[in-house]
Amino acid sequence: MNFVLVPLHTGKLGTKSYSDNTTFYVYAAFFNVLLTYGMETAFFRFFSKSDEKNKVFSTALISLTVTAILFLIVVFLFNKQLADLVNLNQSYFNLLIGVLVLDTVVVIPFAYLRATGRPIKFTAIKLSNIVLYVLLNFFFLWAIPKFGINYPNYDSNDLVKYIFIANLAASIVTFLLLTPYFFKTKLEFSKSIFKQLLNYGLPIMVAGLAYVINENFDKWLLPDVLGKEINGAYSGCYKIAVFMTIFIQAFRLGAEPFFFNHAKEKNAKETYARIMKYFVIFGSAMLVFIIAYLDIFKSLIVRDESYWIAIKIVPIVLLANLCLGIYFNLAIWYKLTDKTRYGMYLSLVGAIITIVFNLVMIEKIGFIASAWATLIAYGTMMMISYYFGQKHYAVPYNLKSILSYLALAIGLSIIALNTNANYYINTGLVLVFLGLVFILEKRELKQLLKR
């Protein structure tokens, strides 16, 4: 979605409007965490080990639906005040609320599809959402002005509004597609299960809020410190890291229920260690590949050259996202041992680093400070999580191999950044990495493929 839409958005929106688009989704991320209050991860944990799976599903579903409705009522009563509080145009704010409520009530049905191993249905519904969103974006931002389509009250001076309308329409369709799951089982609310879900989920919520700060504090602060134009350019170039983000997100969608469902198996820890190694290998390969052809990706994804003033953040953000992905792998130790408060502590450490570094350094070194803050925060969280994980739930990670691949990827990436976009040399660097992986992992890869 981002790959297709970023060229459209950055081509049609000026950096200032793109900054407004970014701000909208910063608040969406923040409120999404508040409205789900860790219930998704809690659902996975208790659904996988409970003998009363229908009760767990029903309780979680009722909980999120009721709180979403209460949230909607409060927003309706204090609409203008809340819109002013978050400094959003009221029409944008109302669209945001619609998206938030609809996306919240489908969290548990989506989680149910993942927990019960139904990837085809899950993917089909997710893709329906994405395809509709993309098509509507092209309709509003490209087709209407290009072909002179008569659309009532179309405002060419406020194109960003139509991005939010497209999102709301996609969320409505997703909700309708998942409606049957609201009647899939007898709706029964268990206070005891709800208490367990809440106790497990609340630290996850705090960790989620801290994660939102880590990901978005820079985009919230930059407009005030350096201006919307700079924030728009920074946010646009940040999107070039989308490939790493998609890789991590796809991994998380499959890995989280897998980790819970296989926790009782005899060789579970060895499996987790192998997964980590290959995650790092794939992530490191992506790091080298994207940086080797950064000029090509820059031209494909962010076509407006006014955005390119922030292109130097991309390598830093890519590495930061890889550290985040490793952290998500490591996080299994506190989720499986029901010590989710550690996830909260770790995320708060990252949030503090993000806030302090941005506040102190943006005025000194500019927007590049925000990229470094992200890398330092995620790198610190990764290292602390590994330390405590080995104490509470020791997984035999092949640290030597993992660090070697990371060091190799970083070294090759630095070389690629200094070849003046010489694609012959950069292609050679990519082949060097892949060749070494093949040589070092050939025996294990053959064994895995045979199995």
HUNOR-V58606 format. One line per field, one symbol per residue. ss: DSSP state (h for helix, s for strand, l for the rest). psi: psi as a letter, one per 30 degrees, with the letter a starting at -180 (. if undefined). Layout:
ss: ???
psi: ???
//
This chain:
ss: lhhhhhhhhhhhllhhhhhhhhhhhhhhhhhhhhhhllhhhhhhhhhhhlllhhhhhhhhhhhhhhhhhhhhhhhhhlhhhhhhhllllhhhhhhhhhhhhhhhhlhhhhhhhhhlllhhhhhhhhhhhhhhhhhhhhhhhhhhhhhllllllllllllhhhhhhhhhhhhhhhhhhhhhhhhlllllllhhhhhhhhhhhhhhhhhhhhhhhhhhhhhhhhhhhllhhhhhhhhhhhhhhhhhhhhhhhhhhhhhhhhhhllllllhhhhhhhhhhhhhhhhhhhhhhhhhlhhhhhhhhlllhhhhhhhhhhhhhhhhhhhhhhhhhhlhhhhhlllhhhhhhhhhhhhhhhhhhhhhhhhhhllhhhhhhhhhhhhhhhhhhhhhhhhhllllllhhhhhhhhhhhhhhhhhhhlllllhhhhhhhhhhhhhhhhhhhhhhhhhhhhl
psi: eeeefeeeefefkleeeeeeeeeefeeeeefeeeffhgfeeeeeefeffkfieeeeeeeeeeeeeeeeeeeeeeeeeheeeeeeeghkkeeeeeeeeeeeeefefgeeeeeeeefghifeeeeeeeeeeeeeeeeeeeeefeeeeeghkjkkgkjffhffefeeeeeeeeeeeeeeffefffgelkjkkjeeeeeeeeeeeeeeeeeeeeeeeeffeefeeeeeefleeeeeeeeeeeffgeeeeeeeeeeeeeeeeeeefgffleheeeeeeeeeefeeeeeeeeeeeeeeheeeeeeeeifjfffffgfffeeeeeeeeeeeeeeeefffefefghhffeeeeeeeeeeeeeeeeeeefefegaffeeeeeeeeeeeeeeeeeeeeefefijkikieeeeeeeeeeeeeeeeeefgghhjfeeeeeeeeeeeeeeeefgeeeeeeeee.
//
